[in-house]
Every structure is written in structure tokens, then in C-alpha cells.
Amino acid sequence: MQQAKPNLSFWQIWNMCFGFLGIQFGFALQNGNVSRIFQTLGASIDEIPILWIAGPLTGLLVQPIIGYFSDRTWNKLGRRRPYFFYGAVLTTVALFFMPNSPTLWMAAGMLWILDASINITMEPFRAFVGDNLNKQQRPLGFSMQSFFIGVGAVVASALPYILSNWFDVANTAPAGEIPDSVKYSFYAGGVVLFIAVLWTVMKSTEYSPEQLEAFGDEIESSAPQIHNDRRYWLPGAIFTALGLAGVVLVYAKSLDQQLYVLGGCLLAFGLLQWLVSVLKNGDKKDAGQQGMLVQIVDDLFTMPTTMRHLAVVQFFSWFALFSMWIYTTAAVTSVHYGSSDPTSSAYNDGADWVGLLFAIYNGFAAIAAIIIPWVVRKTSLQISHSINLICGALGLMAFLWIKDPALLWIPMIGIGIAWASILSLPYALLADSLPSQKMGVYMGMFNFFIVLPQLLAASILGTMLNLFFNGEAIYALATGAVSWVIAAVYVLTIKNRNVSH
């Protein structure tokens, strides 16, 4: 007879989510300062998106792999906690090295390492909530993660501003050097991240694989496993042809080099399907005994229906976020502070203010995370998420309407609400549709639909701004607003599910 997962206490949920405070501390430092570091080391405004490509690509590769292995791990630390711990060690080291990069290419390389390390730590945290909480408590668990994300990001985003304005740490430096305020912020981030993650590792427990099997959560069935070894030849051929055509077109027409990323991704996806087809043809063992690559690709093509719908919502949600993260510094410094020179006082004042604005939206996200579970109980996961995304869209559009930089904190209210919702409600919807034995790999695979819009943004935003908006970064924020509206409409097409207690 199947058992029901018991409700966990508030403090048990608190402890298992606390590590996200540290993860977001590092993530917020990255989001708020990497463009600044790149510009300081000589990157032009249209080079920034392609330099940011490290984050999406590492997430695309790392998260499903870590999810696959964490589903199959059980040792003294547990199932997910080993990845929390070792990822935190790597991330701490990367945070210490990132602001000391002497050249642009080294900074880009360090971003790869930093983002890979954060992904190792972060991916199992989503599955951790799905493993430990029942359906009724999952919205609370993911909202608790959003709360800690908001709290961690508030301090991390504001840290350069605080060090500069409260402790007189220099926020300017000679050309080609990173200001001390940024360096010290990254050092502090490394310490906070490690301590917070270690707290969750030490204060939390996990259900064993046998216990999870005994709980036997009701799940939404996915399509049958793919056994036809030629299933991937036709789509593989289509994606390969599209990728090759894209690469040739960019070369022949001398288009923006960032567009090579799109062609390369299509080509790689096509070749991947061919490779899996070859592997399936050469390995006639049961699907459960096939290799990691075959399993991941089969699972991708047989994902639950709810996950397919959420993929569209995530795509447009994260396109907007990536647009904001890449271009807010450039938009505010050029439009509201009148400078695009990274060595000028006006530019650095504007960059510090952007860091504080990011802290503000994360602060509002922490508040929203407390309220969101109540709204979900009164409406539904879908309606609540739609409303929250519309709030975010209004916030991004307000950057075009507000001229006084001192008032830019107002749009951060809507952006914070959207951010808290994006970090919680899609995962609550998703966790209820996944088999427990594949919670990790599907949570990692869900990251595809976060990564793909980021790759698209990194590939086309620079070109789009140059072609249609005379290179003005602020219109990237308007594009993000439109993207959030699309996501808000589409989430309402997902089959309704009310959360009751």
C-alpha cells in the first residue's frame, strides 16, 4: 500500500531551502556585475551578449547531466546533497577568481567556470523540493526558495553600492582594472554561498530511494519510451540542414557573428539526434540499461504534456529576464546618466544604481514570495502566474517612460513580483507532473527552456538593436516586456489545477 508523504514543519522547509540564499548571492553578483566587468576590460556594447553565452551553454550541458546522476545517487550525504556541497566548493573558488581576471578572454572563461559551478549546486535544489514535499506543500517550498533568492540577491546586488557609498571603497579604477567595490563583493559572495549551502547539507535529510518508491506519488504519464532506433533520423536531418544553412547564410552575407550561435545550436541538435539513433541501433538492451545520452534524449521527446506547455511559458519568461540582465546597465547608464564610458564617474554611478535596483527588485521578490502561496490558494497556479508576469511586463516598459533615475525603483516592484513567480510557480506545476525516479533529470531538462531563450537573446538582441533601434539598449527592455505578456497569456492554456489544503 502506498504511503502519503507527511507534511514537513516550517523550519524543516526553511532549512532545506536556506542554501538558495547563498546560490542566489553568487548568481546576483554575476548578473549585476559581469557586463560591467566585460565593459571595463574593453568589450563593446554589441559584444556583451555573445560574451554572456557562457552561462546558457553551461546550463544546457550541466543541468540535465547532474539531474541524471543525482537521480541515481545515494550515499552518506544523500541523493541531492552531494551535488550541493561539491558545487558550492567550486562556485566559491570561481567567485574569488572572477573579478581578478586581467583580460577580457580570461573573464569570459571564468564566467564559464562560475556558471558551471553554480549549475552543479543549483539544479538538484529544485528536485530536492520535489522529492521531500507532497503536492500540497510544494508551492510553499518553491516560494520559500524564491524568498531566499530574493533575500540573497538584495544584499548581493546592493553590495558594490554599499561598499562604495557607506564604506568609501573605490568604485572606479584605472582603465582595464576592476574596481575594489566589485572585487570585495565577489569575495563576500564566495563566503556567504559556501556557508548557506553547507547549512542545508548539514540540517536537512532526504528520503531514500526505497522510501520514495513507497510514497508512489500520483503523476502525469509521459509518452512511452522510444524504442525505434530510426526515430531520430528525419528530425536530425532537418535540424542539421537548418543549422548548416544558417551558418552558410551568416558567412555569405557577412551577418553579425553572434548569429553563428543559432546556426551552431541547430546543427548540434541535429547531429545529437543522429548520434542517439546510431547508439540505439548498436545497443539493443532495454531502455533502462541504455546510456545517459540516449536516456536524456528519449526523456526529452517523451516529456509529460504539462512540461511541454510550461516549456513555452519558460521560453518567453526567460527571454525577458536575459534581456534585462544583459542590457539594464547599458540602458540606464546611457539614457538616465548620459554616459557609456566605463571609466567615467557618471557611468559607474549609474552601474552602482543598477546594482541597487537589482537589489530592490529582489527585495520585492522576497515579499512577493510570501504572498504568492496565498494568491495561489485563492485562484490557481496558472492565473496567479499570469497576473505576476503582467506586473513584470509593466515594470520593464516603465524604463521607457520614467526619465528620472531616482524613480526607477518603482518598476522594480512589478519586476520583483514576476521574478518571484518565475522561480516558484512553474516548478510547482512541473513537480506534480513528474515521476519521482526522474525528478532530477526532468528538472535539469527543464533548464533547456531557460537556456534556449538566453541563447536566442545572446544571438539576436545585439543585431536587433543595431538594425531597428540604432543600438539603443533600452529597447531591449521593451522587447522583454512583450515577451512577458506572451508568457502570461500562454500559461492560461495549461490545464487548470487548484491547490487545496
N, C-alpha and C positions, 0 to 999 in steps of 0.2 A: 504494500500500500504506500502510495506517495505521501510524503510529509510536506507540510507548508513551511516555508521559511519564516522564522519568527521575526517579529518587529525588533529592530535594534534601538537602543536608547539614544537620546540626543547626543550624548558625549561619545558614544561608540561611532556614530556617523561623523561627528566633529573630528575625531582622531583619524579616521580613515580618509578624510578629505583634506586634512591640515597640510599635507605635503604640497598641495596645489598652490598654497601661498608662496612657497619657495620657487616652484616651477614658473609661476607667472611673474615673480620678481625678475628672474632671468629673461623670460620672454618679453616682458615690458621694456627692460633695458635694451634688448635687441631691437624691438620695434621702434622705440623712440630715439635711438641714437645711431643706428647703423648708417642711415642715409647721411647723417651729419659727419660720421667718420669717413664715409666714402668721398663726400664733397671736400672735406678737409684734406684728404690725401690726393685730390686732383681730379675726381670724377666730375664729368659734366652732367647737367640735368637729364639729358636723354640717355646717358649711360647707366643711371641708377637702377632702372627696372631690371636690366639684364644682370647686373651685379647681385641683385636680390634673388636671382634664380636659384641660388644655393638652397635656400630654405625649402621651397616647394619640392625640389628634386630629391633632397634627402628625406623629406617626409614621405614622398611617394615610394621610395625604396625601403626605408627603415620600418615604418609603422606596421605594414602587413607582415613583414618577416618577424618582428618582435611579437606581434599578436599570435602568429602561428606557433612560435616556440613557447610563448607563455601559456598557451592552451595545453601544452604538453609537458609543462614543468611542474614538478612537485619535489621540494627538498626542505631542508631545515628552515629556510626563510619563508617557504610557502610557494604559491603559484605565481603571483604578480610581483611580490615584494623584492625578489632578487633583482628584477629589472629596475625597480625604483632606485635601489641602493647603488648599483654599479653605474647606472645612467647619471645619478647625481654626482658621483665622483668625477666622471668625465666632464660633465657640464661645469662644475666648479673650476676645474683646471682651465677649460676653454674661456670662461669669463675673466680669469686673471690674464690670459694672454691676448684676448681680442683687442683691447684699447692700446696695446703696446705694438701693434702692427706698424712697421716702419714704412711700408709701401702699400699701394692700392691692391696689388695682386695678392699680397700676403693677407690683407684684411678680408678679401673675398674668400681666400682659402680658409681662414679662421672661421668665417661665417658658416662654411660647410660643416666644419667640425663642431661648432657650437650648436647648430641646428640639429645635426645628427644626434648629439648627446642629449639635447632636450627631448627629442622624439623618443629615444630609448626610455627615458624616465616617464614621459607623459602618456604614451599610448596605453600602457597597462592600467593607468588610473581609471580610465573610462570603463574598462572591463571589470575592474575591481568593484565598482558600484553595482554593475550588473550582476556580478557573482554574489555579492553579500546581501543585497536588499531585495525584498519582494516587490511586486508590482506597485503596491500602494505607496511604498516609501521611496521608490526610485526618483520621482520628481523632486522630492525633498533632498535626496542625495546629490543629484546633479545640480540643484540650485545651491546646495551647500558648497559644492566645488566652485560655482560661479561667485559665491560670496568671497571665498578665499582668493580667487583670481582677482576680484575687484580690490580687495584689501592689499594684496601684494603689489598689484600694479599701481595703486595710488602712490605708495611710498617710492617704488622704483622709478616711476615716470617723473615724479617731482624731485628726485634726489639731486640731479645736476643743478636744478634751480635752487634747492635748499642749500646745498654746499656753497654755491656762488653767492647767494644773497644773504644767508644767515651766518655763514662761517668764513666769508671772504676767501674762499678757494677760487683760484683763477678760472674763468670760463672762456678765456681766449689764450692763444698760444701762437708762436711763430708759424709761418706758413709750413704746412706739411706735418705739423705736430698736433696731437690730440690734447685738448685742454685737461688740466688736472681734475676739474669737476667731473668730467666724464670718466676718467681713469678710476678715481676713488669710488665712483658709483658702481662700476663693474666689480671692483674688489669686494665691496659690501654685498653685492648681489650674490657672489660666489659663496660667501659665508652663510647668508640667510637661506639660500637654496638648500645647501647641504644639511643644515640643522633642521629645517622644516620637513624635508623628505625623511631624514633619519627618525624624526618623531613618529611619522606614520608607520615606518617599518617596525619600530620598537613597540608602539602602542596598539597596533591592530593585529587581528588574527584573520585567518582565511578558512573557508570550508574546504575539506579535502575533496578530491575527485569523486570518491565514493559518496560523500555527503551530498554533493551537487547532483549526482545521479539519482539519489534517493528523493531529492526535492522534486525533480522532474517537472520544472515549470512548464505550463502550457505555452506553446509557441506557435507562431505562424509558420506553416510549412513552406519550405522553399521548393523549387523545382527539383526533379530527380537529378542525381549526379550524371554527368555527361560521360558516356562510355564509348561513343563513336569517335574513333581516332582521327576521322577526317572532318569532324565538326568545325574545326577552326581554319580549314584551308581557304574557303571563299572569303570570309571576313578578313583573314590575314592578308589575302591578295589585295583586297580593296584598300585597306589601311596602308599597306606598303606602297601601292600605286599612288595614293593621295599624298603620302609623305614624300616620295621621290619627286612627284610633280611640283609640290610646294617648294622643295629645296631648289629644284632647277629654275622655277619661276623667280624666286628671290635672287638667285645668281644672275640669271639672264637679264632681268630688269633692274639690277643693282638696287633692290629694295633695302629697307632697313635690315641690318644684320640680325636684329633681335627676332625677326620673323623666321630665321632658321630654327629657332626653338620649336615653333609649331610644327614645321615640317619634320624635324627630328623626332618629336614625340609621336606623331602619326606613324612614321617609319618604324620606330622602335616597337610600337604596339602591334603593328602588323607582323614584324619578324618574331615577336614573342609568341603570337598565336601559332605561327608555323612551327616554332620550336616545340611548343607544347604538343602539337599534333604529332610531330616526329617522336617525342618521348612517349606518348600514349600508344603509338603504333609499335614501339620497341619494348613496351612494358605491359604485358597482358595481365599483370596482377590485379587484385581487387583495388578499387579506388582508394580504400582506406590505407593501402600499403604503398601507394604511389608517392613520388617525391613531393617536396614542398612546392615547387613551381607549378606542377600540374594541379595540385590541390588548390592552391590560391587562385589560379585562373579558372578552374572549374567552379569554385565557390563564387567568383566574381560574376560568372554568367548564369548562376542559379540562385542569386541572392533573393531574399524574400521580397514580396511586392511592396510592402511598406518602405523598405530600404530603397527600392528603385524610385519611388516618389520623393523620398527625402533627399535623394541624390540631386534632384533638380533644385530643390529648395536650398540645399547647401551650396550648390554651384553659384547661384546668384547672390547668396548671402556673403560668401567669402570673396567673390569678385569685388564687392563693395568695400569690404574690410581691407583688402590688399591695396585697393586704390587709395584709401585713406592713409594707410600706414606708409606707403611709398611717397605720397605727394603732399601730405599736410604741411610738413616742414617747408618744402619749397613754395607752397601756395601762400602760407602765412607770412613767411619772410619777404617774399617778393611783393605781395599785394598789400598786406597790412603794415609791413615795416619798411617797404621800399628798398630792399637790398637783396642781391643774390650773390654777394661776395662773402665767402665763408670766413675771411679774415677780418671783416668789419664788425664793429660793435653792434650795429643795428641787426645784422644777420644773427649773431649769437644771442642777442636779447630775444629775437623772435624765436630762435630754436629752443631757448630755455622756456619760453612761454608755451611753445607747443608741447614740450615735456610736461609742463604743469597742466595743460589742457587734457593731455592723455591721462594724467593722474585724476583729473576731475571726472572724466567720463567713467573711469574705472571705479571711482568712489560712488557715483550714481549707480553703477552696475551692482556694487555690493549691496546698496539699499534695495535696488530692484529685485535682487535675488531673494531677499526676504519676503517680498510681496508676491512674487510670481507664483509660488505654490498655492497661495490663497486664490489668486485670479483663476488659475487652472481648475481648482475645485468648483468655482462658480460658473465657469464656461466649459472649456475643453483645452487640451494641449494645442490643437490647431488654431482655434480662434485667438487664444492668448498670444501665440507666437506671431500671428498675422498682425495683430494690433501693435505689438512691440516693434516689428520690423518697419511699420509705417512711421512710428515715432523716430526711428533711426534715420529714415529717408528724409524726413523734415529737418532733422538736425544737420545732415550733410548739405542740403540745399541752402540752409541758413548762412553758410560761409560765403555764398554769393551775395546775400542781402545785407549782411552786417559789415559795416566799414570800420567801426571802432574795435581794435583788437581786445580792448578791455572787456568787451561784451561777448567775446567768443566762448565764454564758459556756458552761455545759455544753450547753444546747440548740443553741448556735451550731455545734457540731460537726456535727450532723445537717443543719442548715440549710446549712452550707457545702458539704457533700457534694452535697446536692440542687442548689445553685446552680451548682457546677462542672459537674454533669451536664447541667443545662438549657442551659448556654451552649455545650455541645460536642456531645453525642451526637445530639440531634435534627438538628443541622446536618450531621453526618457521614452520617446516614441519608438526609437530604434531598439532599445534593450528588450522591450516587450515582444519583439518580433523575432528574436534571435535564439537559436539553440544554445544551451549553456556550454556545450562542449566546443562550440565555435565562437564564443563571445569575443575572445581576443582577436582572432583573425578578421572577423567581420567589423569589429570596432576599428581595427587598423586599416582595413579596406575602405571603411567609410571615409578615411582620410583622403582617398583618391579624389573625392568630390569637394575637398577643401583645397587640394593641391592643384587640380586641373584649372580652376578659375585663376589661381595665383600664377600658374604658368602662362595662361592666356593674357592676364593683366601685364605680366612682365614682358610678354612678346609684342603686344599691340598698343599698350597705352602710350608709350613714347611716340610711336608712329602716328597714332590717332591725334594726339595733342598737337604735333607738328603740322599735320595735314589740315585739321579743322579748326584749331583753336590758337594758332600762332604760338604754340609752345607754352601756353599759359596753364600752369599746373592746377589752378583752382577748378578748372573744368573737369579734371579727373574726379573731384569730389562730387560734382553734379552727376557724372556718369554713375558713380557709386550709388547715389540716391535713386536713380532709375532702376538700378539692379535690385535694390532692396524692395522696391514696390513690386517688381515681378515676383520675387520670392514670397512676398506677403500674400499675393493673390494665389499662387500655386499651392501653398501649404493648405489652403482650404479645400483642395481637391482630394486630400488624403482622407481615407475612411475615418469618420468621427469616432473618437473614443473618449468618453467621460471618465474622470478619475474620481472614484468614490472611496470613502473610508468606513 
